[in-house]
Amino acid sequence: MNKPLLPDQLRSLTPLNALSPRRLQTLRQQLVPRQLHAGDLLFDPESAERLSYFLLTGALRMQSADGVQRRIAAGSPEGSHAFSASNRLNEVRALEASSVLAIDSSQLDRLLSWHQAHADLLLELVTAGELSDWLEELLENPLFTKVPPENVRSMLAKLQAIELPAGHVLLHEGDAGDCCYFLKSGRAEVMIDHGNVGQVVAELGVGACFGEEALLTDRPRNATVTLLEDACVLRLKRDDFIALLKAPVVRDLDLAQASELIAQGSQWLDVRLLEEYQRGHALQALNMPLHLLRLKARLLKQDRIYLCYCDSGKRSASAVFLLTQLGFTAYTLRGGLDALTAEQYAALLCEQGSGYLARSGGRIERSD
């Protein structure tokens, strides 16, 4: 049986190479190569799943929706990027013995969006002398798969830090829930009442979130949580917790509406990774990857409208929210590039190479 590939073995695969080892670990079960024999069908319109594929060895024949065929080989620039079934690509078959990775597209997109959306936040904490280990652990909590990335920053401003001694009981089983807690330092134990005898069912470490279930279900606390050592806990009130789960409203446009604004002087912003941008981007689009956007936003003009795009629309939605918070007028391309037809995709991403740079004062110049 094949073993999962290690992070070092993924360095040439975009965008897997943008994920941290910690994030890649969550994909571990999917990082096992799938073997194909010459002539094997990887997918067609009837068998296509919502997967992103990466070619590891061999060569594949790709057929677009209009019947045009092309060959890609492992190790080539095109072969190092993800591909998937879409309205632009509807059949892929092995030309020789080959191997591929198949990754759940939604999960990959979520991990990539989270990684880029939080990169600048973690950097800010480290720069300010704040240890970020607790936040990294916190973001691994399954609860945060439901939290829009752009809400995390506002949540941090609402957390109330409390220093408490070992033995302090934070939650009592049966009590009503009015808040939840995050463990910034220290350890705690979780105990449930089992026939009038307390039974320890879990131990919590740095980054753990607890007390949230009572807020999600509007039921009494289902366990007692006691600190095992001196700790710093972060308290979040019920109303703030509920707000944390609500996705902010982000304005979007279809391609026709976006094209009208571009004709009137608006600007495309490609918030994908540089490697993705270089394969093809919109005419005179600026490349501002999501994880660098907060830093680079100072180069943008407040009186210009910015139209953000990425593959699925998730990264661009985070970008639009950030730009709006910074006082810019911005929209996202509805559905992202994945929603475009083959003709629309080819017409929009008509330029290749390193592209354009934003300079102070809102100037735009062609890069080398």
C-alpha positions, 0 to 999 in steps of 0.5 A: 500500500502506498504511503502518504507523500511528505511535505517536501515531496509536494514542493513543486505542486501548486497550491499544495506547496502554499500550505503549512505542514500543519495544514497538510497533515489534515489532508494526510489520508488524501496524499496517497498517489493513485496509480493509472495504467495507459488508457485509464480514464481519470474522469469524464462528465458522468464520473467527475467528482469534486476533486482537485488532481495533481499529476505526479508521474507520467502523462495525461490527455485532457479534453475540454468541453469543446473537444479540444485535446492537449497533453500534459506531462509530469514535471512540466510547468502545466503539470505542476498545477491542480486541475479538476472537472469543470465546464472547461475540462470534462475528460482526462485519460492516462497516455501512459502509466501515471500517478496522481493525487486526488484532493477534495476541492472544497477542503483544499480551498478552505485550507488555502483560504484559511492559511492565507487569510490568517497568515498576516494575523499570525505575523502581527501577533509574532511581531508584537511579541505575542506567542501565536501557538495558542491561536494556531491550535485554536484554528485547528478546532473543527468549530472554526471550519464554520467560522468565516476567516475574516471574522477571526480578527474581530473576535480577537478584539472581543476576547476577555483575558482572565488569569485563574488559579489551578482548581478553579471551576470554569463550567458547571454541568447543568448551568445555563451557557452565557459564554464560551472559553479558549485556553490560552495557557495551562490545562483543564479537565472535563468531567461528567456526572456519571451516576453521582460520580464524576468521570473525567472524559477529556483533558484540554490543552492550549488552544482548546475551545470549550463551552461552545456546545451550550451556545450552539444548542441553547441547552445547559452545560453538559460537563464540568471543566476545572483547571488543572494548573494556573491558566489564562483563559479567553472569555467570549460572550454569547452574542459575540460568539453567535456573531462569529459564525455569521458570514459577512455580506460581500458584494459580488458581480457577474462577469458582464457587470465586472467588465462594464466597471473595468471599461469605466476604469475599475481595476482587476485584483488577482488574489491567487498565489503568484504561481497561479497568477503567472499561468494566466491573469486578466488584462492589467490585473494586479497580483495581490495574494490574499496573505499579502493584501493587508500589507499591499493595500496601501498602494491602492487608490481609495477612489478606484473600484477593485474587482477581486477574483480567485478560483472558487470565490472564497479567497476573493470574498475574504479580500473584498471584506478586508478591502471594504474594512479598509475603506475601499470599494471592492467586489468579488467575481461571482462564483470565481473563475470556476464558474466561467465557461471555457470561452469566458475563462480564456478571454479573461485570463488572456495574459501570462507572465509576471504581470503588473505592479502597484506603486505608491500613489496608485501607479501601475507599471509592467513588471519584468 
